């Protein structure tokens, strides 16, 4: 294989990968996140609340 052919193949692969990536971005742009109520309840039940005061009691400086 010549260097020109290798360069052409790599360019085509990179272009295809970029098209797939941008298509995925466009497909998900502007859409809301999917919220799973069961997962949220599970997270809230299993979270370690022992350090919550560090976040909730911060004084604004």
ABEGO torsion letter per residue (X at the ends): XBAAAAAAAAAAAAAAAAAAAAAAAAAABGBBBBBBAAAAAAAAAABBAAAAAAAAABBBX
